[in-house]
Amino acid sequence: MASEEKKLFVQELTKSIRDYPLVGIVNLQSLPAQQLQKMRALLLKNEIKLVMARKKLLELALQESGKENIQQLKDKIKGMPALLFSKSNPFALYKIIQKNKSPASAKVGQAAPRDIIVKAGPTNFAPGPIISELAAVGIKTKVEAGKLAIISDAVIVKEGEPISAKVAETLKRLDIKPMEVGLSLVAAWENGLVFEAQQLHIDEAEYLDKITAAAQWAMNLAMEAAYATAETIEGLLQKAFREAKALALEQNMIIDLTAEEVIGKVERQAAALMGTVMGTAQLPEKKANTNDNNLNNPENDEPKEEVKSNLPISSSSEYFDNAANPEDRELKSNTAEKAKESTDRPPAASKETPEFPTAQDLIKETLKKKFDKDNATIRAERITAQQLSAEKLVEEELKIAEQEQAEKKVKNKKDASIKEAEELYQKLKKTGTLRK
């Protein structure tokens, strides 16, 4: 018959099991007494109660407590058991116990707390008898740079298996400490659920990264769906502002926020157009005139004949008979007068040629005539760069924006006009009517 002292102990232990929301089982096997005293003081500091007793007394107290699924916790008792009582949660209890463990070398007969793995890589051992010792426990090696190297990872002891003398010696030589000195939590009961130690292990850094990633995904989804919350409203307003401004710029809408950028875009487009137009009117480099060299030669005293054009003077006037506007007719009149004056002047030994229109003038007027069939005044102002202003450009571009289809036709006419101007330049060059 059990003594009164044992009965009283079981009664008190049963009462503690019923009162505390968390009950855990630990294994004190292979735990040094000094380490046990340190752990007991640490647990008391965290309001965790540790009770050690014989296995049968612990099983009897758990059984008499009558808690839900307490039998599952009773079945986890092993080694040298003890009970832990706490008012926290199983994860916090596991973290406190694991945090205060220290690594230790394996001893013969100890059960492996987990799979003991020897990683591949170089060692400090020279080739010799150590090769056969490592091979005896399942470690394959090779020689690299005069030292042994482990070829691949090797599991030499599986979780729960006893550690043999050979394995313990090998681990010691490799400076591998697979054991941990401290309390070993086996299982914990809370609210009818029994958690094993493996289930309570949480990598806090990994867990925090997952929470951060989930929050970012939720934020991205809310922004994409335009779901307004306290966290997304600022970003949604910024996104709406950027999209509205981009649309206004695309449609050339003049408002306070876009006026400067729209005007700048119009000026750049005008400059690009001027560069295209003026680039087609560039004359080739002036070639050396053999007549000039003869003039500078004192030995050549023969008078030089006047350079005459194969194209009649009247042809340049006739070319502008169909001028599109008064400016064209004025240019035609000025050109004819200059040509007449050049015929009245006596020939002289100089570098100047008769005052025919230059190829650049002809090209400009040709382009004006083609571009100004529908709107002669606006097109002439676009070609004359010095008369342009930012305000006129804005007005032009706003009118052109309303006639997108007409602009496409004008562009096609422009390409044909440039080609016609180039052909005219080549033709005048061949006939000798260009002024150098």
Buried (B, 14 or more C-beta within 10 A) or exposed (E): EEEEEBEEBBEEBBEBBEEBEBBBBBBBEBBEEEBBEEBBEBBEEEEBBBBEBEEEBBBBBBBBBEBEEBEEBBEBBBBBBBBBBBEBBBBBBBBBBBEBBEEBBBEEEBBBBEEBEBEBEEBEBEEEEBBEBBEEBEBEBEEEEEEBBBEEEBEBBEEEEEBBEEBBBBBEBBEBBBBBBBBBBBBBBBEEEBBEBEBBEEEEEEEEEEEEEEEEEBBEEBBEEEEEEEEBEEEBEEBEEEEBBEEBBEEBBEEEEBEEEBBEBBBEEBEEBBEEBBEBBEBEEEEEEEEEEEBEEEEEEEEEEEEEBEBEBEBBBEBBEEBBBEBBEEBBEEBBEBBEEBEEEEEEEEEEBBBBBBBBBBBBBBBBBBBBEEBBEBBBBBBEBEEBEEEBBBEBBBEBEEEEEEEEEBEEBBEEBBEBBEEBBEEBEEEEBBBE
